[in-house]
Amino acid sequence: MNLISLIGLPLLTAVAILLMRNPQQVKWTALIGATLQFALAFALLFTFRNERAAGNEAQMLFELQYNWFPSLHISFHLGVDGISVAMILLTAFVVIAGVLVSWNVTKMTKEFYFLLILLSFGAYGFFISLDLFILFFFLEIAVIPKYLLIGIWGSGKKENAANKLALMLMGGSALVLVGLLGVYFGSPERTFDLISLSQLHIPITVQKICFPLLFVGFGVFTALFPFHTWVPDGHSSAPTAGSMFLAGISMKLGGYGCLRVATYMMPDGAKEYANIIIVLSTIAILYGAFATMMQKDLKYINAYSSVSHCGFVLLGIGMLTKTAMTGAVMQMVSHGLMTALFFAVIGMIYERTHTRQVNEMGGLLKVMPFITTVLFIVGLCSLGLPGLSGFVAEMTILMGSWQQPDTFHRVATIAACMSIVVTAVYILRAIGQTAMGPIKAEFSNLTDAAWNEKLAAVILIAGIIAIGIAPFWLNDLVSPAADIIMHKVAGK
């Protein structure tokens, strides 16, 4: 399979959108492009599985490499393993759902959909890049549209939120760039090729300096404590699709970078700083959960809960066990689907009630049965109900964490597990106040979800249930790649 199609298709879709004049043509072009991306992602999944079943045990499949700047050893190097395929599938799910829930956008429709598709272009490129320079290039492409989406189509203090997000993420990008250059100049062979660097022994002194730069830099994207402060403001001010992309895809760029670049390329650095990562991750999990209990705005509830859930991703990486790392990838996919659906439902409710304050709502189940049913499903997924993806992902991380037998790791595991109780409290309270009880007079004539909203919700719910009911397909997809990273950590 030619991986260039994964970045070529969204790029062609974006160009086609710019050539359209009629808003309806723009919407349908974006939807057709997103649908083709969705189909292409599944084609990649089945082709990848068939290659593995046929005995192809290469670390990366479907590799392509073209020299770009030979003098600097920069090449256009693409390839995928199970982790990459899982992230590509997540991106495809969120993109098509984001396009569907944005169907009623009337302000600068062409520009809005162009930026959404451009985000997907950056995400796909990031997940398939095996050259660090190209990976950084796609990371920056995935950052720029977020600023514009919030600043132009956002709500509330959107300018402040957009500026804060841009400054924080650009700061993280700066750390990543310095870390990458440090690896480039500090390694025995000057190259940006990820596979080549992983096969070299990067000096431990270089790893001790560059690993925290890369991990913290990517960690800013995935709400690493205490660099998480952009998350609540960014999510609360972003338009619905912007929040879905921001939480569902963009925050996963950071987790993927922490795992694929920092941990895989510098395993000695990962072991050196593992305990610090565990402490910061555990703080993020507990802090995010308790901070969410204080929120009354549905978007802030989901934003702060994302800090807690993404803490599980970093905890799984920091534990340095195969099971925990596999769980970290599963949590990225699960949280991406779950939080995208949560923001989509919040957008549907806000569009009808014009409020996100839970104490101003009530009884919405009577007039919006579909929307509130979806709210129940995504809430139960967030608190880790068995049968849904949240339970599978978090349990895998906790089981992998418990494999570390010493007191420090066990205490961190127990502390992280305690957050599940807090999550159940704020989720059930928010859903109860929103959906149950007497309905207010001004909400008695509200309409339920439209066709596009129902389709977006069904697509995301299908992904959540597919992982929750039958998780082994995702585990089998991710586990071999996690095993390779663990061999690097173990020095094999």
N, C-alpha and C positions, 0 to 999 in steps of 0.2 A: 504493500500500500504506500502511495506517495504522500508523505506528511506535509508537503507544500500545500496540498489542497486544504488542509486544516487552517492555514493562515490566508491562503488565496481566496477562499470562499467568503469569509467576512470582509476581506478587503474589497472584493468585487461588489459585494452587497452595499458597502458603505459608499462606494463610488456611484453605484446605480441610484442610491437614495439622493445623492447630491444632484443628479441629473433630472430627478422628478420635479414636477411643478404642483401637481394636485396632492393635497394631504392624504386623501384616500389611497392614491397610488403609492405614496411613501410608506403608509402603514402596511399595505399588502406586500410591498417589496421587502420590507423588514421582516414580516412574518414568514414569507417564503424562504428568505435567506436563513432565518433562524431554524426553520423546519429542516432545511437541507443540512445545516450544521448538526442538528439533532440526529438525523439519519446517518450522517457521516461518522459521528461519534460512536454510534452502535455498530456501524460497519467496521470501524477500527477495533472495537471490543471483540467482535466475533472473529475477525481476521487474526488478531493477536492470540486469542485462545486456540484457534486452529493451528497456528504456528507452534505454540507450545506443545499442543497435543501431538503434533507431528515430530516432536523431538528437538526442535530448535531451542537450544539452551543458551544462546547468546545473551549477554547481559542487557543489551539494548537491541530492539528490533526495528526494522525499516529505517536504518541509518542512511542519512544523506550528508555528504560533506563537500563543500566547495570552498576553495581558498578565497578569502576576501582581501585581507592585507597580509600577504605572506611574510613581509619583513617584520611584522609585529606578532606573527603567529596567531592571527585572528582568522577564523574560518566560520562559514555558515554551516554549522554542524547540528543536525537534528536527529532525534531518536526517541524511542519510548520504551518504558518498562511498565510493570503493573501499576506502580504508583502514578505515573504520568497518565496512563489510560483512565484511572479512577478520577483524576482531577479534570481530565477532558470531558468525561461523562457528566460530572457535576456542572461544569461550565455550560454544556449544551442544555441541560435541564433548566438552569437559571436564566439563560438567555431567552429561550422561547417563552418561558413564563413571564419574564420581564417585559417582553414585547407585547404580550397579550394584555397584561394589566394596565399598560399605558395607552390603550386604544382610544381613550377619551382626551388625550393631550391635544390641546388646540394651539398653545403658544409655541411658535417657532417649531412646528412639527418636524420639518425636515432636519433641522439642526439637532433636535432632541434624539431622534432615532439614529442619526449619523453617529453621535457620541456613544450611544448604547452599543452599537455594532463595533465601533472602534475599541471600546473596552474589551469586547470578546476577542477581537483581533490580538490585542496585547496579551490577554490571558492565555490563549492557545499558544502563541509564540513563546511565552515564558515557560509553559509546561513541557514543551518539546525541545527546548534549546539545550544543547550539550556543550556550547561554547559560552563561557562566563560573560564575555563582552556582549554577545548577542542576547543572552539572558537578561543582562542589565538594561539593554536597549528596550526590550519588550516590557520590562518592569516599569520603565518610565512612561512608555506609551499607555500603560494601564493606569497611571496616576493622573495624567493631565485631564482627561474627560471628567473625572470626579469633581474637580474644582469647578468646572463650568456647569455641570449638572446641578450642583448645590447652589452656586452663586446666581444662576439664571432662573431655574425652575423650582428652587427650594422654597421653604416657608420659614416664618419666624425670623430669628437673627441669622439669616442665611449667609450674609457677607462675612460676618465674624466666624461662623462655622466653616465656611469654605476656606477662609484664610488660615484658620487654625489647622484644619486637615492638611492643607497644602504644605504649611510650614513643618508640621510634624513628619509627614511622609517624605518630604524633601530632605529633612534632617536624617531620617532613616536611610534614605537613598545615598546620602553623602557618606554615612558610615559604611554602607555596603561597598561603595566605590573605593573608599580608602582600603577596606579589607581585601577587595579583589586585587587592587594594585600591589598591596603588600604581599599577597600570595604569588603574584606574577613575578615580582622582583626578588622574592625570598626563596622561591623554589629552585631546586637544582637545574631545572630546564624551564626557560621562560616561555610559557604558553598559557593560553586562556582555556584550553581544552579540558573539560571537566573529567573525562575518562582518563586522559593522560596524567593529569594532576593526581587523581586518586591512586594511580599506580606508582607514583613517586613517593619517596619518603620526605615529606616537607619537614624541615628542621623543627624540633620541638619549641625552640625559641620563637620561631615565626608563628607557629600555631598558637602559642600563648598570647601573642599580640593580636593576630588576625582573627582568631575564632571569636572572641567577644565582640569585635567590631562587626563581623558578619552576623552573628547571632542576634545581637541587639538591634542592628540595622534592619534585618528582616523581622525581628520581634516587634518593632514599632508597628509594622503593618498588621500583625496578628494580636495586637493589644497586650503586649508584654508589660507587666507591672514594673515600674510606675509610668510607662510611656503610653498609657491607654487613654489619656484624657481627651483625645480627639474623637474617640468612638461615640460617646453619648451625644455630643453636639452635632457631629457629622451626620449620624443616623437620624436624629430628630428633625434636622433641617432639610434633609435630602428629599426629593420626590420619591414616590413609592418604588419605582423601578431602580432609582439611584440607590436607595437603601438596600434593595434586594441584591444588586450587583456588588455594593460595598461590603455587605456582610457575607453574602453567599459566595463571592468569587475573590474579591480583592484581599480580604483578610486571610484567605487561603494561600495567596501568593507568599505571604510571610512564613506561614507554617511549612510550606513546601521548600522555601529557601533555607529555613533553619535545618530541615532534615536533609535535603538533597545536596546543598552546597556546604553549609558549615559543618554538620556532623559527619557526613560521608567523606568529605574531602580532608577534614582535619580531626580524625578520631581521637588523637591524643589530647587535643584541645578540648574536645567534648568531655573526655574523662576528667580533665583538670577542673572544668567549671560545672560539672554535672550537679553538684550539690547546690550551687548558687541558683542554677536553673530551677531545680526542684523547689527551693524555698520561694523564689519569686512566683513560680507557677501556682503553688499552694496558696500564697497570699492572694493572687489574682482570683482564684476559684472562690475562696471564702469572701474576699472583699466584694467581688462582683455579685455574689448571691445576697449578701446582707445589704449592699447598696440598692439592689433591685427592690428589696422589701419596702424601701422608703419612697419609691416612685409612685406617682399617680397617673402619669402620662403613659399610654400604651407603648409609644415608640421608645421612651426612656426605659421602660421595663424590658423591652426586647434588647435594647442597646447594652444595658448593664448586664443582662443575663448572658449576652454574647461575650463579654469580658470573662465571665465565669466559665463558660463552655470552651472558649479558646484556651483558657488556662489548662484544661484537660489535654489539649493537643500538645502544649509545651511540656506538661508533666510527663506525658508518654514518651516524648523525645528524651527528656532529661533522665528518665529511669534507665535507659540504655539496656533494655531487654527486647528481644524480638517480638514478644507478645504485646508489650506496651507500645512499641513503634508501629506495629500493625494496627493497634487500636487508635493510635494518633491519626493515622491516615483515614481510618474508618470514621473517626470523629470529625475530621475535616469535611468529608463527604456528607455525613449525617447533619452536621451543623449547617453546612451550606444549604442543603435542601430545606431543613427545618426553619432556619431564620429567614430565608427567602419567602417561604410560605407565610410565616408570621407577619412579616412586613407587608406582604400582599393583602392579607386579611385586614390588617390595621388600616391600610389605604382604602380598602372597600368600605370599612366602617366609617372612616373619617369623611369620605366623599359623600356619604349619606347623612351623617349626623352633624358634621362640621365640628366635632370635638374628639379629642383623644383622651380626655380625663375620665377615668373609670367611675368616679363618683358622680358624674353627670349623666351616666347611662343607666341601663337596667331594662330587663325584659325584652332584649332584642331578639331572643330566640322566637318570640311570637310572630315577628314581622320579617325576620331574615333567617329562616331556618337553615338554609344552606351555608351562609357565611358563618353563622355561629357554630354550626356543626364542625366546620373546618377549624374554627378557633379552638374548639374542644380537642380535636385531633392533634393539632400542632402543640397545644399546651401540654397534653399528655405525653407527647413525644419529648418535649423539653424537660419534663420532670422524670423521664426515664421509665415510662411504662413498658413492660415486656410486650413484645410483638411489634414494637416500633423501633426505628433506627437508633434513637437516643440511648435506649437500654443496651443494645448490642455494643455500640461504640464505647460507652463509658465503662461497661463491665469488662470489656477487653483490656482497656487501659488499667483499670484497678487490679485485674487479675495479673497483668504483666508487672505492675508495680509491686504487688505482694510477693513476687518471685525473688525480690531482693530481700534477704533474710535479716539484715541488720536493723537495729532500733530506729535509726534515722529515717530510713525508707519506709518502714512500717508506720511510723507516726505520721509521716507526710501522706501516706495512702489513706489512713483513717481520717485525717483532717479533710482531705479532698472528698472522701465518701460522705462526710457529715453535711456537705453542701447540698446533697440530694434532698435532705429533709427541708432545708430552707427553700430550695427551689419549689418543692411541692406546696409550701405555704403561699408564696407569692403568686404562683401560677393559678392555683385553685381559687385564691381570693380575687384575683383580677378577672378571671373568667366568670366567676359567680356574680360579681358586681356588674359585669357587662351584659351577660346573657340572661341571668335569672331575675326573678322578682317582678314587681309591677312595672308596666311600661309607661313612660311619660307620654302625655298627650301629644307633644310635638313630634314624637317618633312613631305615632300609630299608623301613619300612612307611608312609611318607608318601603322601598322596593328591595327585593332580594338580588342576588348576583345575576349579572348578564351572562350571555354565552361565552364571551371571551374570558371573563373572570372565573367561571366554572371550569373552563378548559385548563386555564393556568393552574388552578388549585388541584384538579384531578391529576395533572402531569406530575406535580411535586409530591402529592400524596402517594402516587404510584411508586415513586422512588423511595420514599420513606418506608412504605410497607415492604417493598422488595428487599430492602436491607433488614428490616425487622423480622420478617417471617422466614426468609431464607438467606442468612448472612454469609453462608459458606462460599458463594460465588465471588463475593467481594474479598473475603479473607484469602481464598485461593489465588485471587488476582494480585493482591498486595504482598502476601507473605514471602514469596521468593525474593522480591526486591528488598524487603526488610531484612531478610536473611543475609543478603550480600552486604548491607550496611553493617550488620552485627559482626560479620566476619572481619570487616575493616576495624571495627572497634576492638575486637578481640585480638587484633594483630595477626590474623591468619592470611 
